[in-house]
Amino acid sequence: MQDQNLPKLVVAVIAMKYMMELKTNNQSRQVLSNTGEARYLKEIISALGFDYEVRQPKDGEYGRLMKNGTWTGLFGMIQRNEVDLVSAGLMMTDKRAGLADFTTPYSGTPLTFAIGKAGEKTPTMDAFLDPFQNEVWFGCLGTMFAVAFIVRLEGQHSFLKILFELGGCILKQRIEIIDGSTMKMLLVLWSAYALLLSSTYSSMLLSFMTIPNQGKNVETFAQLAKAVKAGTHKCSVQRGTNTATYMIATEAEDIQYLGKEIESNDWYYNTEDMGKHKTLDYFSAEITYANELRFFFSGPSSQAFISTDTFSDVIIAMAVKKGFCCKKRLNNIIARFNAAGLYRKSVNDASFLYHLDSLKRNQPKEEREKQLSFDGVKGSLVLLAVGCLASLIILIGEIFVFKYRVYKHRCMQY
């Protein structure tokens, strides 16, 4: 209920479900809810000893400086002297500080991106190479060639025969090229190495067959910029923020490129769409505060991948109009609230409610038995066919060589 005896503070916010949520009371008046940043702001106003009136910008923007010198959104309301205080997870910048005074910061977070997780990878002909990385395969091949070279220096067998024997050992075949005690010790060590290699490969291959391999995500800004240049991906930022402008002003070329692409292609998403995967999938990324992404997309059941690659730590604070009467007192209250951890507590509680509601909306579906499809085995079938064809060609070749030698031998007798 509104207290007529308290002085009124005009507050501007941008409504966001769970984070800055508004509700209508019995007097049909919009008030702050008891969740997330709304709860935090409500407690601060109460500690100041003010009543409040909530307003929202008509354009729904946080605040961008236009070419004619005017500001949009929340900072436009401050510029027109329509509000006393603005609270909406605002990034502190020099240009904004020239228009309004910032309070003591109450949060800080880097900028990063989230992208939809890759689905199950369809097996291909080279799927049998997946258990090891390319570096491991090249290392094993190099080791085999090095051992074959040493054995060739000390033994009497051809280099090709030694390679076949060493490769056969990896496939758990016996070695028949032992010539002396020196070679015996080396080949015993190779046998132990081959046993470890084949056992590791078998266990990894079985695990890959048990749990389908997942596709690879774009994980860094460099990879994201490369994918955007290739035309396969895009990225977006929240509409009405100065994030794209901020990215263009950075020194990192990849970040600059992404910021320019966002502005030129109008890649923006609305505040109310945050956390709804409307502009986020395997080919689309959202760039914003890391804390905001963790709020909506954390948890093992999340369909989003949050990158650990970040740029520019952002300081978040409230903004008040120039000459605000209670700025010093407001800063003291925020400092005490920070020491008590009230902001983090409010956000964590709101995040819990968000994920709880998500579980209620998205009931887990019954697991159905997955049938083995042709796509899942076609790579193996093609590889088997190629192997059989190669074996057949070798067999026919051996038959012709054998008959040729017999024929040549008979001709020599006559």
Residue, then its C-alpha position, 0 to 999 in steps of 0.5 A: m500500500q502506498d504511503q502518502n507520508l514518504p517522499k516519492l522516488v521516480v525509478a526507471v527500469i526495464a522489466m525482465k521476468y525473474m530478474m526485474e519483474l513488475k506486478t500490479n497491486n490492489q490499487s492498480r499500481q505497478v510495483l517491484s516484485n520480490t525476486g531478483e534485482a527488483r527485490y534488491l532495488k525495493e530493499i534499497i529504496s526502503a532503506l533510503g526511506f522513500d516511496y517509489e513510482v516505477r516507469q519504463p522507457k517507451d522504446g524499451e532501450y537501456g540507453r544509446l547516444m544518438k548522432n543528434g546528442t540525445w539519448t534513447g531509453l533509460f538515459g533518455m528519461i534521465q536526460r529529460n529529467e523524468v526520473d530520479l534513479v535508473s536500475a537495470g544492470l547498467m554498464m558504467t561508461d564514460k559517455r553515460a557518466g557525463l549525463a548521470d551520476f553512477t552509484t557505488p557498483y553492486s556487481g561486476t561481470p565479463l562479457t561473453f557469449a552463449i550458443g546452442k549445444a551441438g547435437e549428436k554427431t552422425p557417425t562417418m567413415d572416419a569415426f574409428l579415428d575419434p577415440f584419439q586426437n590427430e596429435v596422438w595418431f601422428g605420435c603413434l605413427g612416428t613412434m612406430f617408424a622410429v622403432a622400425f628404423i632402429v630394428r632395421l639398423e640392427g636386423q636383417h629384415s626389410f623395413l616394410k616387413i618390420l613395419f608390418e610386424l610392429g603394426g601386427c603387434i598393435l593388433k595383438q599378433r606375435i612378432e617374428i623378427i627377433d634377431g638378438s638380445t638387443m632387439k629382444m629388449l626393444l621389441v619387448l618394450w614395443s609389445a608393452y606399448a602396443l598392448l597399452l595403445s590397443s587396450t586404451y583404443s578399445s575402451m575409448l571406442l566402446s565408450f563412444m559406441t555406448i554414449p553418442n559422440q557430440g558435435k563440436n561447439v564454437e567455443t571462443f570469439a576467434q572461432l565465432a568470428k571465423a564462423v560468421k565470416a564463413g556465413t554459417h553462424k551469426c551473433s546478436v546482442q540485446r536491443g537497446t544496449n551499447t554492447a555492439t558499440y562497445m565491441i567496436a571500440t575494443e582493440a581485439e580484431d575479432i571482437q571489432y569484426l563481430g560488433k560491426e557485423i551486429e550493427s550492419n545486419d541488425w542482429y538484436y534480440n529483445t529483452e523479453d526473449m532472453g532465456k527463451h532460445k529465440t535467437l540462440d541455437y547451434f548457429s546463433a550466439e547471444i553476447t551479453y553479461a556472463n552472469e546473465l547467461r549463467f542465470f538463464f542457461s546454467g545447469p546440466s539440462s541446459q541446451a546452451f553452451i556458455s563460452t569461457d572466452t571473455f572480454s572486458d570486465v564490466i562494472i554494473a551500478m545504478a544511475v541517478k540524475k545530476g544533483f540527486c539529493c541522497k547520493k551519498r546515503l545511497n552509496n552507503i546503503i549499497a556498500r552495506f548491502n554488498a558486504a552482506g551479499l544481498y544482491r547475490k542472494s536475490v539473484n540466486d533465489a530468482s535463478f532457482l525459481y526460473h529453473l524450477d519453473s523450467l522443470k515444470r514446463n518441460q517435463p522429462k519425456e519418456e526415454r524410448e528405445k533408439q533403433l539402429s538407423f542406416d545413417g548410424v552404420k553406413g560409414s562402417l558398411v562403406l569402410l567394410a566394403v572398401g576393405c573387402l574390395a581391397s582384400l579381393i584385389i590383393l587376392i587376385g593379384e597374389i593368384f596372378v603372381f603365383k601363376y606367373r612365377v609357376y609359368k616362368h619356372r616351367c619356361m626356364q626348365y625347358 
